[in-house]
Amino acid sequence: MKAKIYTIAAVCLLFISCGKQKSIVVMPNEYHAAIENVTQIMIHDIFSPPVASRIYVYPNVAAYEVIAQNSKKYNSLQGQLKGLDSIPVLDPKSGVNKDLAALIAHMEVSKQLVFSEDMIEVFRDSLYKKWENENAKEFEVSKEYGLKVAERIKKWMGKDNYKQTRTLPKFSVFANQAGRWQPTPPAYMDAVEPHWGEIRTLVLDSASQFKPAPALPFSLDKNSPFFKQVQEVYDISLATKKKGDDCEEIKIAQFWDCNPYVSVSQGHMMFAKKKISPGAHWMGITKIACKKANADFDKTVFAYTKTSVGMFEAFISCWDEKYRSNVVRPETVINQNIDENWKPLLQTPPFPEYTSGHSVLSTVAATVLTSVFGENFSFVDDTELQFGLPSRTFKNFLDASKEAAMSRFYGGIHYRAAIENGMVEGKNVGDFVVNKLKMVK
């Protein structure tokens, strides 16, 4: 009799265990894949570097706010980022899988920020199918919550003045203004995002909070500080070209090029070579750091979010200065006053010279990543392998940022002052973001 009872009990337990589905486990690699998917879409759609920073930051904040709900480790950014109020409250008893909801919120916000929404949907639907098969009930309740968070973030995002800047006038160029920016070959494109300094900052008090030292006064006097820095760009370009393609300076310039739109002319045809933006390169470094540190899902979201907030502020600060100082590029001055046939190693980007965007952005990103992973965090950067460029090794994030900054000098598209003062500007912005944000309890 006892044996029969034990047998019945065992069968009941078997049915109970079989009927209960396991909770869905969302891996950090799935979040990395979501970021990479957005990056590839931005390459396809061709977004400018400042706009790319916006496409990264809001989806990451959406995901982070989900993991920060009822978290013992991470603080919400509500009240820390301008205009960000409460997201829908998460009931701990609701059965919502926070990691799952966070990734859903990320994908939903990302979809609104790109042109090729279908590319987001294909990636999303493959995950939706997988999750639904694993645990349909948990998937549905988590999806419902994730979409609610996404809608709240979209409303906050919509108030950052981006839409208004789409209707503002183009940047005016006057050919008779010596020392002022002029469109550069081969495409002679209009100046990119002249009103980006008017976008709402998230942490900075204002776009001009860390306004750098003034640019050197324009002068064609060969003994003037300005003309000496022009000559320096010309001289270093000739020296590196003589060394050949194996020259370290050339390798550095090419590795950090990160120009999302390079115009190429062949006969009567012109087409674009598409690459990642500078911000995408640093998102790639964030992935590398997360993987090396074996970061769990929450820390992965935290690292991407903190870095993307810093990058967003970096572009606002830098672009505010670019269109205030409105400095002419080396290519224009050299062609008009030194060598009409000279071309820089890298294609000159279509916006004013001062300060260097790579210098500001890279220093900010490196400062933020150092706060997350530490000062002595060496890594191998293989971000540019997809473009046929070999990986490079760095002893820490600031080491990488300094090389990124100097790459613009080696590439012939920035003067030294824009690089050095850009790094100072970036350090000020980065330190402010790190000290102001209280994301870890």
KEMARZA-866751 format. One record per residue (C-alpha): residue in one letter; x, y, z. Coordinates in steps of 0.001 Angstrom, whole numbers, plus 500000, padded with zeros to 6 digits. Example, Ala and Ser with C-alpha at 12.3 -4.5 7.8 and 13.67 -1.06 7.14 Angstrom:
REM KEMARZA-866751
<drenlum code="a" X="512300" Y="495500" Z="507800"/>
<drenlum code="s" X="513670" Y="498940" Z="507140"/>
//
This chain:
REM KEMARZA-866751
<drenlum code="m" X="500000" Y="500000" Z="500000"/>
<drenlum code="k" X="502795" Y="502405" Z="500983"/>
<drenlum code="a" X="504650" Y="501635" Z="497735"/>
<drenlum code="k" X="501515" Y="502505" Z="495761"/>
<drenlum code="i" X="501118" Y="505835" Z="497601"/>
<drenlum code="y" X="504785" Y="506693" Z="496953"/>
<drenlum code="t" X="504336" Y="505873" Z="493272"/>
<drenlum code="i" X="501255" Y="508115" Z="492952"/>
<drenlum code="a" X="503072" Y="510963" Z="494756"/>
<drenlum code="a" X="506072" Y="510649" Z="492481"/>
<drenlum code="v" X="503868" Y="510792" Z="489386"/>
<drenlum code="c" X="502090" Y="513895" Z="490709"/>
<drenlum code="l" X="505393" Y="515642" Z="491370"/>
<drenlum code="l" X="506544" Y="514749" Z="487864"/>
<drenlum code="f" X="503429" Y="516322" Z="486321"/>
<drenlum code="i" X="503793" Y="519443" Z="488485"/>
<drenlum code="s" X="507458" Y="519877" Z="487558"/>
<drenlum code="c" X="506750" Y="519319" Z="483867"/>
<drenlum code="g" X="503912" Y="521865" Z="483903"/>
<drenlum code="k" X="506031" Y="524641" Z="485396"/>
<drenlum code="q" X="508134" Y="526533" Z="482831"/>
<drenlum code="k" X="511525" Y="527863" Z="483717"/>
<drenlum code="s" X="512099" Y="531612" Z="483827"/>
<drenlum code="i" X="513639" Y="533080" Z="480677"/>
<drenlum code="v" X="517337" Y="533863" Z="481022"/>
<drenlum code="v" X="518431" Y="536906" Z="479005"/>
<drenlum code="m" X="522165" Y="536837" Z="478405"/>
<drenlum code="p" X="524482" Y="539869" Z="478159"/>
<drenlum code="n" X="525326" Y="538747" Z="474614"/>
<drenlum code="e" X="521728" Y="539413" Z="473598"/>
<drenlum code="y" X="522068" Y="543006" Z="474782"/>
<drenlum code="h" X="525400" Y="543333" Z="472950"/>
<drenlum code="a" X="523645" Y="542017" Z="469841"/>
<drenlum code="a" X="520895" Y="544641" Z="470187"/>
<drenlum code="i" X="523501" Y="547416" Z="470356"/>
<drenlum code="e" X="525371" Y="545968" Z="467372"/>
<drenlum code="n" X="522137" Y="545701" Z="465411"/>
<drenlum code="v" X="521512" Y="549416" Z="465965"/>
<drenlum code="t" X="525090" Y="550196" Z="464933"/>
<drenlum code="q" X="524735" Y="548290" Z="461666"/>
<drenlum code="i" X="521449" Y="550048" Z="460947"/>
<drenlum code="m" X="523106" Y="553421" Z="461528"/>
<drenlum code="i" X="525824" Y="552482" Z="459037"/>
<drenlum code="h" X="523091" Y="551560" Z="456563"/>
<drenlum code="d" X="520987" Y="554678" Z="457186"/>
<drenlum code="i" X="523979" Y="557068" Z="457471"/>
<drenlum code="f" X="523505" Y="559149" Z="460616"/>
<drenlum code="s" X="525868" Y="561957" Z="461573"/>
<drenlum code="p" X="527990" Y="561462" Z="464716"/>
<drenlum code="p" X="525879" Y="563786" Z="466927"/>
<drenlum code="v" X="522612" Y="562138" Z="465844"/>
<drenlum code="a" X="524168" Y="558709" Z="466388"/>
<drenlum code="s" X="524844" Y="559644" Z="470022"/>
<drenlum code="r" X="521140" Y="560361" Z="470445"/>
<drenlum code="i" X="520213" Y="557009" Z="468911"/>
<drenlum code="y" X="522392" Y="555245" Z="471484"/>
<drenlum code="v" X="521455" Y="557118" Z="474636"/>
<drenlum code="y" X="517655" Y="556927" Z="474846"/>
<drenlum code="p" X="517264" Y="553158" Z="474304"/>
<drenlum code="n" X="519999" Y="552518" Z="476872"/>
<drenlum code="v" X="518306" Y="554775" Z="479415"/>
<drenlum code="a" X="515027" Y="552926" Z="478805"/>
<drenlum code="a" X="516695" Y="549580" Z="479508"/>
<drenlum code="y" X="518575" Y="550918" Z="482520"/>
<drenlum code="e" X="515437" Y="552330" Z="484138"/>
<drenlum code="v" X="513887" Y="548868" Z="484024"/>
<drenlum code="i" X="516819" Y="547125" Z="485708"/>
<drenlum code="a" X="517004" Y="549925" Z="488309"/>
<drenlum code="q" X="513417" Y="549219" Z="489416"/>
<drenlum code="n" X="513519" Y="547653" Z="492897"/>
<drenlum code="s" X="517272" Y="547092" Z="492444"/>
<drenlum code="k" X="519562" Y="546688" Z="495454"/>
<drenlum code="k" X="522568" Y="547877" Z="493437"/>
<drenlum code="y" X="521533" Y="550475" Z="490852"/>
<drenlum code="n" X="519791" Y="553819" Z="491317"/>
<drenlum code="s" X="517190" Y="555154" Z="488919"/>
<drenlum code="l" X="518177" Y="558117" Z="486750"/>
<drenlum code="q" X="514860" Y="559804" Z="487502"/>
<drenlum code="g" X="515664" Y="563279" Z="488761"/>
<drenlum code="q" X="519285" Y="562882" Z="487627"/>
<drenlum code="l" X="518697" Y="563353" Z="483904"/>
<drenlum code="k" X="516863" Y="566514" Z="482888"/>
<drenlum code="g" X="513144" Y="566019" Z="482447"/>
<drenlum code="l" X="513182" Y="562307" Z="483281"/>
<drenlum code="d" X="510366" Y="561626" Z="485720"/>
<drenlum code="s" X="508963" Y="558325" Z="486905"/>
<drenlum code="i" X="508471" Y="555357" Z="484604"/>
<drenlum code="p" X="505596" Y="552891" Z="485272"/>
<drenlum code="v" X="506105" Y="551330" Z="488700"/>
<drenlum code="l" X="507053" Y="547669" Z="488616"/>
<drenlum code="d" X="505175" Y="545434" Z="491025"/>
<drenlum code="p" X="507673" Y="542817" Z="492308"/>
<drenlum code="k" X="504822" Y="540289" Z="492331"/>
<drenlum code="s" X="503828" Y="540924" Z="488705"/>
<drenlum code="g" X="505987" Y="538148" Z="487298"/>
<drenlum code="v" X="507865" Y="540558" Z="485043"/>
<drenlum code="n" X="511340" Y="539427" Z="484021"/>
<drenlum code="k" X="513307" Y="542676" Z="484341"/>
<drenlum code="d" X="516100" Y="541686" Z="481972"/>
<drenlum code="l" X="513580" Y="540678" Z="479354"/>
<drenlum code="a" X="511553" Y="543883" Z="479767"/>
<drenlum code="a" X="514732" Y="545978" Z="479630"/>
<drenlum code="l" X="515782" Y="544541" Z="476262"/>
<drenlum code="i" X="512260" Y="544910" Z="474895"/>
<drenlum code="a" X="512201" Y="548578" Z="475955"/>
<drenlum code="h" X="515601" Y="549092" Z="474311"/>
<drenlum code="m" X="514456" Y="547655" Z="470994"/>
<drenlum code="e" X="511184" Y="549567" Z="470996"/>
<drenlum code="v" X="512829" Y="552951" Z="471590"/>
<drenlum code="s" X="515562" Y="552137" Z="469050"/>
<drenlum code="k" X="512911" Y="551447" Z="466425"/>
<drenlum code="q" X="511607" Y="554997" Z="466624"/>
<drenlum code="l" X="515080" Y="556528" Z="466216"/>
<drenlum code="v" X="516204" Y="554895" Z="462969"/>
<drenlum code="f" X="514902" Y="554956" Z="459399"/>
<drenlum code="s" X="515144" Y="551215" Z="458706"/>
<drenlum code="e" X="512627" Y="550091" Z="461322"/>
<drenlum code="d" X="512213" Y="546770" Z="459554"/>
<drenlum code="m" X="515792" Y="545839" Z="460467"/>
<drenlum code="i" X="514947" Y="546332" Z="464150"/>
<drenlum code="e" X="511757" Y="544328" Z="463718"/>
<drenlum code="v" X="513520" Y="541348" Z="462139"/>
<drenlum code="f" X="515985" Y="541203" Z="465040"/>
<drenlum code="r" X="513222" Y="541755" Z="467611"/>
<drenlum code="d" X="510869" Y="539143" Z="466181"/>
<drenlum code="s" X="513548" Y="536455" Z="466263"/>
<drenlum code="l" X="513965" Y="537068" Z="469994"/>
<drenlum code="y" X="510218" Y="537317" Z="470580"/>
<drenlum code="k" X="509707" Y="533882" Z="469017"/>
<drenlum code="k" X="512479" Y="532374" Z="471116"/>
<drenlum code="w" X="511187" Y="533882" Z="474366"/>
<drenlum code="e" X="507578" Y="532944" Z="473684"/>
<drenlum code="n" X="508601" Y="529327" Z="473170"/>
<drenlum code="e" X="510563" Y="529329" Z="476422"/>
<drenlum code="n" X="507860" Y="530832" Z="478660"/>
<drenlum code="a" X="504861" Y="532464" Z="476975"/>
<drenlum code="k" X="503271" Y="533839" Z="480141"/>
<drenlum code="e" X="506459" Y="535468" Z="481429"/>
<drenlum code="f" X="507207" Y="536828" Z="477963"/>
<drenlum code="e" X="503793" Y="538475" Z="477595"/>
<drenlum code="v" X="503779" Y="540186" Z="480991"/>
<drenlum code="s" X="507383" Y="541346" Z="480538"/>
<drenlum code="k" X="506646" Y="542596" Z="477037"/>
<drenlum code="e" X="503646" Y="544563" Z="478270"/>
<drenlum code="y" X="505747" Y="546288" Z="480924"/>
<drenlum code="g" X="508716" Y="546897" Z="478603"/>
<drenlum code="l" X="506493" Y="548584" Z="476020"/>
<drenlum code="k" X="504940" Y="550815" Z="478683"/>
<drenlum code="v" X="508399" Y="551949" Z="479755"/>
<drenlum code="a" X="509358" Y="552564" Z="476127"/>
<drenlum code="e" X="506329" Y="554804" Z="475602"/>
<drenlum code="r" X="507252" Y="556881" Z="478657"/>
<drenlum code="i" X="510853" Y="557255" Z="477461"/>
<drenlum code="k" X="509675" Y="558244" Z="473980"/>
<drenlum code="k" X="507613" Y="561093" Z="475432"/>
<drenlum code="w" X="510618" Y="562322" Z="477429"/>
<drenlum code="m" X="512867" Y="561945" Z="474385"/>
<drenlum code="g" X="510444" Y="563961" Z="472260"/>
<drenlum code="k" X="511013" Y="567036" Z="474417"/>
<drenlum code="d" X="514770" Y="567363" Z="473835"/>
<drenlum code="n" X="514412" Y="569995" Z="471070"/>
<drenlum code="y" X="515560" Y="567603" Z="468339"/>
<drenlum code="k" X="512421" Y="568023" Z="466239"/>
<drenlum code="q" X="512665" Y="571793" Z="466459"/>
<drenlum code="t" X="516274" Y="571796" Z="465233"/>
<drenlum code="r" X="515157" Y="569917" Z="462088"/>
<drenlum code="t" X="513307" Y="573036" Z="460917"/>
<drenlum code="l" X="516003" Y="575628" Z="461696"/>
<drenlum code="p" X="518001" Y="577317" Z="458897"/>
<drenlum code="k" X="521114" Y="575772" Z="457360"/>
<drenlum code="f" X="524488" Y="577130" Z="458356"/>
<drenlum code="s" X="525367" Y="580264" Z="456365"/>
<drenlum code="v" X="528753" Y="580359" Z="454662"/>
<drenlum code="f" X="530269" Y="583611" Z="453401"/>
<drenlum code="a" X="533232" Y="583213" Z="451080"/>
<drenlum code="n" X="534738" Y="586561" Z="452021"/>
<drenlum code="q" X="535031" Y="585727" Z="455732"/>
<drenlum code="a" X="538689" Y="584839" Z="456175"/>
<drenlum code="g" X="539356" Y="582135" Z="458736"/>
<drenlum code="r" X="535776" Y="580891" Z="458788"/>
<drenlum code="w" X="534728" Y="577370" Z="457840"/>
<drenlum code="q" X="534165" Y="576610" Z="454169"/>
<drenlum code="p" X="532781" Y="573396" Z="452606"/>
<drenlum code="t" X="535579" Y="571000" Z="451650"/>
<drenlum code="p" X="536155" Y="568561" Z="448770"/>
<drenlum code="p" X="535201" Y="566244" Z="447295"/>
<drenlum code="a" X="531471" Y="566599" Z="448058"/>
<drenlum code="y" X="531457" Y="570167" Z="449454"/>
<drenlum code="m" X="528660" Y="569163" Z="451806"/>
<drenlum code="d" X="526684" Y="571609" Z="453931"/>
<drenlum code="a" X="527747" Y="571947" Z="457547"/>
<drenlum code="v" X="526349" Y="569100" Z="459653"/>
<drenlum code="e" X="524080" Y="569804" Z="462647"/>
<drenlum code="p" X="524759" Y="573536" Z="463153"/>
<drenlum code="h" X="522087" Y="573685" Z="465876"/>
<drenlum code="w" X="523151" Y="570639" Z="467901"/>
<drenlum code="g" X="524252" Y="572889" Z="470752"/>
<drenlum code="e" X="520546" Y="573677" Z="471235"/>
<drenlum code="i" X="519637" Y="570068" Z="472053"/>
<drenlum code="r" X="518627" Y="569572" Z="475689"/>
<drenlum code="t" X="521550" Y="568405" Z="477786"/>
<drenlum code="l" X="520960" Y="565489" Z="480142"/>
<drenlum code="v" X="523494" Y="566230" Z="482875"/>
<drenlum code="l" X="525381" Y="569406" Z="481938"/>
<drenlum code="d" X="523973" Y="572702" Z="483165"/>
<drenlum code="s" X="524235" Y="574022" Z="479603"/>
<drenlum code="a" X="525974" Y="573294" Z="476303"/>
<drenlum code="s" X="528593" Y="575948" Z="477073"/>
<drenlum code="q" X="529276" Y="574890" Z="480674"/>
<drenlum code="f" X="532778" Y="573703" Z="479772"/>
<drenlum code="k" X="533521" Y="576102" Z="476956"/>
<drenlum code="p" X="537173" Y="575550" Z="475981"/>
<drenlum code="a" X="539900" Y="578157" Z="475621"/>
<drenlum code="p" X="539323" Y="580356" Z="472552"/>
<drenlum code="a" X="540659" Y="579142" Z="469226"/>
<drenlum code="l" X="543820" Y="580812" Z="467944"/>
<drenlum code="p" X="543099" Y="584032" Z="465998"/>
<drenlum code="f" X="543220" Y="583492" Z="462250"/>
<drenlum code="s" X="546308" Y="584886" Z="460570"/>
<drenlum code="l" X="548275" Y="584229" Z="457386"/>
<drenlum code="d" X="551395" Y="585746" Z="458877"/>
<drenlum code="k" X="553918" Y="582896" Z="458733"/>
<drenlum code="n" X="555152" Y="583760" Z="462218"/>
<drenlum code="s" X="551691" Y="583793" Z="463803"/>
<drenlum code="p" X="550605" Y="580967" Z="466140"/>
<drenlum code="f" X="547736" Y="580121" Z="463804"/>
<drenlum code="f" X="549796" Y="579785" Z="460645"/>
<drenlum code="k" X="552465" Y="577814" Z="462485"/>
<drenlum code="q" X="549855" Y="575186" Z="463386"/>
<drenlum code="v" X="548706" Y="575095" Z="459761"/>
<drenlum code="q" X="552278" Y="574511" Z="458654"/>
<drenlum code="e" X="552650" Y="571779" Z="461262"/>
<drenlum code="v" X="549701" Y="569863" Z="459796"/>
<drenlum code="y" X="551175" Y="570170" Z="456312"/>
<drenlum code="d" X="554651" Y="569108" Z="457409"/>
<drenlum code="i" X="553506" Y="566053" Z="459367"/>
<drenlum code="s" X="551391" Y="564892" Z="456422"/>
<drenlum code="l" X="554365" Y="565026" Z="454066"/>
<drenlum code="a" X="556561" Y="563216" Z="456578"/>
<drenlum code="t" X="554078" Y="560392" Z="457136"/>
<drenlum code="k" X="553404" Y="559933" Z="453420"/>
<drenlum code="k" X="557126" Y="559511" Z="452817"/>
<drenlum code="k" X="557221" Y="556688" Z="455374"/>
<drenlum code="g" X="554586" Y="554717" Z="453475"/>
<drenlum code="d" X="551472" Y="552791" Z="454502"/>
<drenlum code="d" X="553293" Y="550917" Z="457295"/>
<drenlum code="c" X="553866" Y="554218" Z="459087"/>
<drenlum code="e" X="552430" Y="554075" Z="462613"/>
<drenlum code="e" X="550845" Y="557528" Z="462268"/>
<drenlum code="i" X="548969" Y="556400" Z="459165"/>
<drenlum code="k" X="547767" Y="553229" Z="460893"/>
<drenlum code="i" X="546503" Y="555287" Z="463822"/>
<drenlum code="a" X="544704" Y="557778" Z="461577"/>
<drenlum code="q" X="542988" Y="555019" Z="459592"/>
<drenlum code="f" X="542017" Y="553018" Z="462693"/>
<drenlum code="w" X="540207" Y="555966" Z="464274"/>
<drenlum code="d" X="538792" Y="557464" Z="461043"/>
<drenlum code="c" X="535174" Y="556619" Z="461969"/>
<drenlum code="n" X="533704" Y="558816" Z="459229"/>
<drenlum code="p" X="530162" Y="557516" Z="458614"/>
<drenlum code="y" X="530086" Y="559009" Z="455105"/>
<drenlum code="v" X="533218" Y="559089" Z="452950"/>
<drenlum code="s" X="532589" Y="560430" Z="449430"/>
<drenlum code="v" X="534451" Y="558567" Z="446693"/>
<drenlum code="s" X="534730" Y="559865" Z="443125"/>
<drenlum code="q" X="535324" Y="557612" Z="440141"/>
<drenlum code="g" X="535137" Y="559418" Z="436839"/>
<drenlum code="h" X="531741" Y="561122" Z="436707"/>
<drenlum code="m" X="530353" Y="558987" Z="439516"/>
<drenlum code="m" X="530351" Y="559684" Z="443245"/>
<drenlum code="f" X="529367" Y="557169" Z="445904"/>
<drenlum code="a" X="529724" Y="556746" Z="449651"/>
<drenlum code="k" X="531848" Y="554411" Z="451713"/>
<drenlum code="k" X="529969" Y="553785" Z="454939"/>
<drenlum code="k" X="531656" Y="553307" Z="458298"/>
<drenlum code="i" X="530786" Y="553448" Z="461978"/>
<drenlum code="s" X="530608" Y="556778" Z="463792"/>
<drenlum code="p" X="533065" Y="557701" Z="466596"/>
<drenlum code="g" X="530364" Y="556927" Z="469149"/>
<drenlum code="a" X="529839" Y="553482" Z="467616"/>
<drenlum code="h" X="533548" Y="552771" Z="468024"/>
<drenlum code="w" X="533316" Y="553558" Z="471744"/>
<drenlum code="m" X="530164" Y="551456" Z="472073"/>
<drenlum code="g" X="532287" Y="548677" Z="470594"/>
<drenlum code="i" X="534961" Y="549282" Z="473220"/>
<drenlum code="t" X="532242" Y="549145" Z="475887"/>
<drenlum code="k" X="531265" Y="545686" Z="474609"/>
<drenlum code="i" X="534893" Y="544567" Z="474688"/>
<drenlum code="a" X="535252" Y="545788" Z="478286"/>
<drenlum code="c" X="532013" Y="544124" Z="479414"/>
<drenlum code="k" X="533055" Y="540802" Z="477941"/>
<drenlum code="k" X="536542" Y="540939" Z="479409"/>
<drenlum code="a" X="535119" Y="541805" Z="482843"/>
<drenlum code="n" X="532499" Y="539038" Z="482478"/>
<drenlum code="a" X="529834" Y="541624" Z="483312"/>
<drenlum code="d" X="526359" Y="540276" Z="484078"/>
<drenlum code="f" X="523291" Y="541617" Z="482298"/>
<drenlum code="d" X="522656" Y="544488" Z="484720"/>
<drenlum code="k" X="526258" Y="545734" Z="484701"/>
<drenlum code="t" X="526306" Y="545489" Z="480913"/>
<drenlum code="v" X="523260" Y="547768" Z="480656"/>
<drenlum code="f" X="524785" Y="550077" Z="483278"/>
<drenlum code="a" X="528074" Y="550384" Z="481363"/>
<drenlum code="y" X="526396" Y="551131" Z="478031"/>
<drenlum code="t" X="524019" Y="553640" Z="479609"/>
<drenlum code="k" X="526621" Y="555614" Z="481531"/>
<drenlum code="t" X="528924" Y="555722" Z="478511"/>
<drenlum code="s" X="526166" Y="556764" Z="476104"/>
<drenlum code="v" X="525034" Y="559559" Z="478432"/>
<drenlum code="g" X="528616" Y="560849" Z="478496"/>
<drenlum code="m" X="528895" Y="560667" Z="474701"/>
<drenlum code="f" X="525602" Y="562513" Z="474242"/>
<drenlum code="e" X="526848" Y="565363" Z="476435"/>
<drenlum code="a" X="530225" Y="565343" Z="474650"/>
<drenlum code="f" X="528683" Y="566048" Z="471260"/>
<drenlum code="i" X="526473" Y="568843" Z="472588"/>
<drenlum code="s" X="529447" Y="570527" Z="474266"/>
<drenlum code="c" X="531735" Y="570078" Z="471257"/>
<drenlum code="w" X="529206" Y="571146" Z="468608"/>
<drenlum code="d" X="528288" Y="574198" Z="470657"/>
<drenlum code="e" X="531926" Y="575312" Z="470389"/>
<drenlum code="k" X="532329" Y="574307" Z="466732"/>
<drenlum code="y" X="529636" Y="576694" Z="465554"/>
<drenlum code="r" X="530621" Y="579446" Z="467962"/>
<drenlum code="s" X="534298" Y="579598" Z="466909"/>
<drenlum code="n" X="533574" Y="578463" Z="463299"/>
<drenlum code="v" X="537234" Y="577735" Z="462488"/>
<drenlum code="v" X="538401" Y="576934" Z="458958"/>
<drenlum code="r" X="539790" Y="573458" Z="458257"/>
<drenlum code="p" X="543473" Y="572820" Z="457430"/>
<drenlum code="e" X="542578" Y="571612" Z="453948"/>
<drenlum code="t" X="541099" Y="574976" Z="452989"/>
<drenlum code="v" X="544003" Y="577056" Z="454325"/>
<drenlum code="i" X="546707" Y="574792" Z="452912"/>
<drenlum code="n" X="545098" Y="574609" Z="449452"/>
<drenlum code="q" X="544703" Y="578381" Z="449295"/>
<drenlum code="n" X="548042" Y="579411" Z="450785"/>
<drenlum code="i" X="550615" Y="576583" Z="450718"/>
<drenlum code="d" X="549870" Y="573793" Z="448245"/>
<drenlum code="e" X="546794" Y="573781" Z="445996"/>
<drenlum code="n" X="547189" Y="570052" Z="445293"/>
<drenlum code="w" X="547524" Y="568907" Z="448899"/>
<drenlum code="k" X="544989" Y="566446" Z="450282"/>
<drenlum code="p" X="544708" Y="565231" Z="453876"/>
<drenlum code="l" X="545159" Y="561535" Z="454601"/>
<drenlum code="l" X="541566" Y="561371" Z="455874"/>
<drenlum code="q" X="538587" Y="563024" Z="454244"/>
<drenlum code="t" X="537709" Y="566284" Z="456012"/>
<drenlum code="p" X="534328" Y="565998" Z="457793"/>
<drenlum code="p" X="531678" Y="568624" Z="456919"/>
<drenlum code="f" X="531678" Y="570896" Z="459973"/>
<drenlum code="p" X="533945" Y="573512" Z="461597"/>
<drenlum code="e" X="537330" Y="572506" Z="463001"/>
<drenlum code="y" X="537468" Y="573670" Z="466623"/>
<drenlum code="t" X="537346" Y="571680" Z="468887"/>
<drenlum code="s" X="538135" Y="568164" Z="467688"/>
<drenlum code="g" X="535096" Y="565923" Z="468069"/>
<drenlum code="h" X="537203" Y="562786" Z="468461"/>
<drenlum code="s" X="539239" Y="564466" Z="471202"/>
<drenlum code="v" X="536204" Y="565553" Z="473205"/>
<drenlum code="l" X="534164" Y="562393" Z="472676"/>
<drenlum code="s" X="536977" Y="559898" Z="473228"/>
<drenlum code="t" X="538151" Y="561593" Z="476412"/>
<drenlum code="v" X="534613" Y="561641" Z="477803"/>
<drenlum code="a" X="533994" Y="557990" Z="476909"/>
<drenlum code="a" X="537357" Y="556931" Z="478345"/>
<drenlum code="t" X="536719" Y="558855" Z="481568"/>
<drenlum code="v" X="533305" Y="557245" Z="482014"/>
<drenlum code="l" X="534541" Y="553739" Z="481198"/>
<drenlum code="t" X="537417" Y="554169" Z="483651"/>
<drenlum code="s" X="534857" Y="554937" Z="486361"/>
<drenlum code="v" X="533088" Y="551659" Z="485525"/>
<drenlum code="f" X="536006" Y="549257" Z="484952"/>
<drenlum code="g" X="539006" Y="550894" Z="486635"/>
<drenlum code="e" X="542200" Y="552687" Z="485642"/>
<drenlum code="n" X="544356" Y="549659" Z="484786"/>
<drenlum code="f" X="541978" Y="547972" Z="482379"/>
<drenlum code="s" X="543951" Y="546860" Z="479325"/>
<drenlum code="f" X="542110" Y="545624" Z="476254"/>
<drenlum code="v" X="542445" Y="544650" Z="472610"/>
<drenlum code="d" X="540305" Y="546832" Z="470364"/>
<drenlum code="d" X="539067" Y="544829" Z="467390"/>
<drenlum code="t" X="536194" Y="547181" Z="466542"/>
<drenlum code="e" X="537536" Y="548015" Z="463088"/>
<drenlum code="l" X="538083" Y="544419" Z="461917"/>
<drenlum code="q" X="534827" Y="544642" Z="459941"/>
<drenlum code="f" X="536498" Y="547339" Z="457822"/>
<drenlum code="g" X="539676" Y="545362" Z="457232"/>
<drenlum code="l" X="541777" Y="547124" Z="459878"/>
<drenlum code="p" X="543808" Y="545074" Z="462389"/>
<drenlum code="s" X="543130" Y="545293" Z="466121"/>
<drenlum code="r" X="545145" Y="547543" Z="468417"/>
<drenlum code="t" X="546098" Y="547012" Z="472077"/>
<drenlum code="f" X="545738" Y="549647" Z="474789"/>
<drenlum code="k" X="546879" Y="549661" Z="478411"/>
<drenlum code="n" X="543750" Y="551553" Z="479504"/>
<drenlum code="f" X="540845" Y="553625" Z="478190"/>
<drenlum code="l" X="542634" Y="556974" Z="478420"/>
<drenlum code="d" X="545531" Y="555515" Z="476449"/>
<drenlum code="a" X="543064" Y="554729" Z="473666"/>
<drenlum code="s" X="541429" Y="558160" Z="473882"/>
<drenlum code="k" X="544747" Y="559961" Z="473509"/>
<drenlum code="e" X="545548" Y="557959" Z="470402"/>
<drenlum code="a" X="542080" Y="558661" Z="469001"/>
<drenlum code="a" X="542590" Y="562388" Z="469553"/>
<drenlum code="m" X="546011" Y="562472" Z="467879"/>
<drenlum code="s" X="544682" Y="560459" Z="464937"/>
<drenlum code="r" X="542946" Y="563593" Z="463702"/>
<drenlum code="f" X="546261" Y="565455" Z="463562"/>
<drenlum code="y" X="547944" Y="562583" Z="461716"/>
<drenlum code="g" X="544962" Y="562464" Z="459366"/>
<drenlum code="g" X="545436" Y="566113" Z="458404"/>
<drenlum code="i" X="541998" Y="567305" Z="459439"/>
<drenlum code="h" X="542702" Y="569073" Z="462756"/>
<drenlum code="y" X="545223" Y="571490" Z="464195"/>
<drenlum code="r" X="547020" Y="570584" Z="467391"/>
<drenlum code="a" X="545179" Y="573237" Z="469457"/>
<drenlum code="a" X="541796" Y="571676" Z="468631"/>
<drenlum code="i" X="543072" Y="568323" Z="469822"/>
<drenlum code="e" X="544752" Y="569445" Z="473034"/>
<drenlum code="n" X="541959" Y="571797" Z="474073"/>
<drenlum code="g" X="539400" Y="569207" Z="472985"/>
<drenlum code="m" X="540921" Y="566689" Z="475395"/>
<drenlum code="v" X="540694" Y="569258" Z="478205"/>
<drenlum code="e" X="537064" Y="569929" Z="477310"/>
<drenlum code="g" X="536388" Y="566196" Z="477237"/>
<drenlum code="k" X="538015" Y="565620" Z="480617"/>
<drenlum code="n" X="535899" Y="568378" Z="482155"/>
<drenlum code="v" X="532685" Y="566986" Z="480668"/>
<drenlum code="g" X="533588" Y="563392" Z="481556"/>
<drenlum code="d" X="534487" Y="564205" Z="485156"/>
<drenlum code="f" X="531263" Y="566173" Z="485562"/>
<drenlum code="v" X="529136" Y="563292" Z="484257"/>
<drenlum code="v" X="530922" Y="560766" Z="486469"/>
<drenlum code="n" X="530617" Y="562931" Z="489584"/>
<drenlum code="k" X="527051" Y="564065" Z="488941"/>
<drenlum code="l" X="525468" Y="560711" Z="488159"/>
<drenlum code="k" X="524839" Y="558500" Z="491202"/>
<drenlum code="m" X="523949" Y="555266" Z="489457"/>
<drenlum code="v" X="525437" Y="552751" Z="491896"/>
<drenlum code="k" X="524140" Y="552515" Z="495470"/>
//
